[in-house]
Amino acid sequence: MSSQHEINPEELNAIIDLIRLQYGYDFSDYAPASFRRRIARCMSTAGIKTAYDLKFHLLNDKPFFGWFLQSITVNVTEMFRDPAFYKMLREQVLPTLASYPVLKIWHAGCATGEEVFSMAILLQEEGLLRRTRIYATDLNPANLERARTGIVPLQHMRDYTFNYIQSGGKNEFSSYYTARYENAIIDKELRQNILFSPHNLVTDQVFNEFQLICCRNVLIYFNKVLQNRVIHLFYDSLSPLGYLAIGMKESLLFSDIRDRFDVVSATTKVFRRKM
C-alpha cells in the first residue's frame, strides 16, 4: 500500500464481498474512488492500519460494523438545503399535487431526517400535510433511529432559518421546533404522518406508488450502472405524472429511460414521469 490506511482495488473488492456475505449490504456499484476514501477515513479514525485488520474487525465485531456502516454511508443533510428547490416545490409542484385526495411522498436516502422535516413544514404551510403520508427510508438503522426522535442539533438552526426564509417560508421558523439544551426537537404534529423505515436502493424493490419521490444527493455516490437501476426503481414507483426530485449536481442523462420523464425544472432537477 502506498500509504497508511489506503487500500488498493483488490482489497476494496475483498472488503465489499465480506460485507455483502456477512451483513447483506452490497456496495459493489458504489463509485469506487469516493467509497475507498470513506473506508480509508474510517480506518484512520479507528486506528486500523491494514485491510487485513479491517476485515478481522468486520468479521468478529458486530458493534464495530454498526459504527462502520454509519461512517461510510452518506449522512450529510440539512433543512431546506438548496432553498430554490423548496421554493420551486412550493410554487409549481405542490399546487398540482393538491388535486389528489391523498398524497404519498417517498424520501429515499433520508439520512437523519432533516429534508423530510423540511417537506413536512412545506406541506403544513400549503395545507396538505394532514392528507399526506411521507415514507422516509434509509439503509442505515442508526440514521432512522435518530430521525424518529425528531432531534436536530440546535447549533444548525440559524443556517436552517436562513434556508427556510430563502425558500419562501411563511411563518416563524422557530415555531416548528422546541429548543432543549443543545438540541431542537421538531414538533410532533409535523412528524405524525412520517413513516421511517429501512430500504436499500441497491437490493430492495418497489413497495408503494408515489406522487413525489425525493432522492437528493444520493445518486452521486453510485456508479452509472447503479444510478440507472435506481432510476428504473423510481420510475416504477411513481404514479403517472408523478414527480421525481434529484440533487442539483445529479442527472438523468445516463439513464436509458430518461425519455420517459419530462423536465419540470432543469436548475433544481425536478422531473415528471410521463403517462
N, C-alpha and C positions, 0 to 999 in steps of 0.2 A: 504493500500500500504506500502511496506517495506521501501521506501524512497521517498523523494520529486521528482516529475517528472516521477517516474516509474509507468507504467501501467501494470495491470495483463492481462492474456489471454482473459478474458471475456470483459474487457474494450477495448482491442485491436480489438476484433471482432465487437464490437459495433461501434467503430470509422471507421473500414473498411466498414461496412454496410452503415453508414451515408454517407461516401464519394461516394460509388457506387450509392446510391439512389439520392443524391443531385447533383453530378457532373459527374457521368458516368464513373469514373475511378475505376477499380477493382483491389485491391491489395490483394485479399484473398489467392492467390497462391504464394505470395512473401515469402521468407524464414522468418519465424516469429521472430526469435531471432534478426536478424540484422535489420528487419523492426521496431521492438519495440524499439531498441536502437536509431534509427534515429528519431522516434517520440519523445522519451524522450529528445533527444538533441534539437529538435525544441521547445519543451515545455520550456526547460531551457533557451534557447535564448530569447524566447518571454515573459518569466516571468510568464508562466502559470503553476499552481501548481497541478491541478487535471484534470482527464479525463473529468469530467463534464464541467469544464471551457473550455477545448479544444473543446468539441462538440458544446458548445454555440458559440464560435468564428467561427467554421467551418460552422455552420448553418446561422449565421447572418452577416458575414463579408466576402464578396466575395474577396476583395483585400487581406485579410488575407489568404484565401485559395490559391491564386496565389503564395504568399510567401511560404506558407506551402508546396505546390507541388514542388517548386523549391528546397526547403530544404531537402525533403525526397527522391527525385529521385536521380539517380546516375549521377553526373556531373563531376566525376573525369576523366580527359582526358589529353593527351599531344601529341605533334607532334612527329612522328616516335617512339612512345612508343614500346619497345621491338624491337630494331633495327634488330635483327636476323630475325624477321618476315618479315620486309620490304625487307631485303636482299634476303630472300627466294622467296618472290613475284617477285622481280626483275629478279632473275636468273632462276626460274623454272616455275612460273605461267604465267607471262606476255608474255614470248616468245610463249607459247601455245595459249594464248588469242589473240595474234597478228594476227592469221589467220582469225579471224572474221571481216567482213566488218564494222560492228557496234557493239560496246560493251556496255552492260548495267551492272552497278555495283550498289549494294544496300548496304549502310551503315546503319544498323539498330541500333537504340540507339546511335545516333551520338553525343549527348550532345552538346557542343558549337562548334563542327566542326573541332577540331584540327587534328583528324585522317583522316577526309575527305580531308582537305587541304594537308595532307601528301600524300594521294593517288593521288591527282591531280598533285603534284610535280613529283611523281614517274612516272605517265603516261606521263607527259610532257617530261621527260628525256628519256623515251623509245619510243617517237614519236607516242603515242596512244591517247593523250588527245583530240585531235580535233574530233576523231570519237567515243568518249566515252560519255555516259550520266550517270552521277552519281546521284542516288537518295539517299538523306540523310534524315533520318526520326528520330523523337523522339516524345515521348508523351508529353513533356514539352514545351509549347509555348514560354516561356522565353528563353530556350536554342536555339530554332530555330531562334528567333528574333536576338539573339547575333550572331549566326553562319552566318546569312545572311549578316551581316556587314563586315565579314572577319577580325574582330578585335581580336587580341591575345595580352595578356599582354607582354610588351617588356621585363619585368624582367625575363621571362622564356626562352628567345631566346638563351641565352648562352647554357643552357642544351639541348634545341632542336637542336642547331647546332651540338653539340656532338653526339646526337642520329642520326642526318642526316648523318654525316660523317661515323659513325659506320654501317649505313645501306647501304653503298656503293654509297653515293651521288656523283654526277658527276660535280657539279658546286659550286659556292659560295652560301651558303645558304642565305646570306643577299640579294642576287639578286631577291629573291622571295617575298620580302615584303618591305614596306616603313615605316621607323620609324617616328612616330609623337607623340611628348610629351612622355607619358608613355605607348604608345601602338605601336604595329606593325600591319600594315594593309596588308593582303595578296593580292597580285596583282590581279586585276580584271580579267585579262586574264585566270588565274588559276581557277577562280570561275564561269566563264560564262557557263560552262556545268554542273553545280551542281544545282540540284533542291532540296531545303529544304522544307519538308512538314510534317505535323503531321501523325503519325501512332503509334498505340498502339499494341504492340506484344501480349497483353493479349486478346484483343477483335477484332482486325481488321484482315482482310483476305489477300489472295494473290491479288496483284494489278499489277503485271507485271512478265515477265520472265527474269532472270538474268544469266549472265555467271560467276559472282562472287558475293557472299554475305559475308560481314564482320559484325560480331556481336561479338565484343571482350570485355570481362569483363562485360558482362551484365547477362549472364545466372547464374552466381554465386549468384545472388540476388533472384533467383526464387527457389521454391521447385521443387522436381523431376517431379511431375505431369506437372507443367507448362513448365519446361525445355523440356520435351518430346513433348508437344503440339507445342512449338515454333520450335523444330527441324522438326516436320512434316510440319509446315508452310514454313520453309526454303527449305525443300526437294521439296515441291510442287511449289516453286517459282524459282527453279533452272532449267536451261536448261539441257538436258542430257549431262553429262561430265562437268557440271558446278562446280565451286569451292565454298567451304564453309570454312571460317576462323573464329575460335572462340578464346577465350582468352587462354593464356598459362596455366592457372590453371583450365580450364574447360575441359569437356569431353563429348563424345557421348556414353559412356559406359552404361548410364542409359536409353538410348533411345531404343524403341522396333524396330526402323528401322536403327540401326547402321550398319547392314549388307548391307544396300543399298548404303553405302559410301565406297570408298577406302581411305586408309590413304596415303596422299601425304607426310606429314611431321609430325611425332609424337611429335617432340620437339616444333615446332612452331604452332601445332594444325591446320593444313590445311588438308581438306578432299575434295574428289571429288565424286560427285554423279555418280553412275553407270548408264549405258544406261537404 
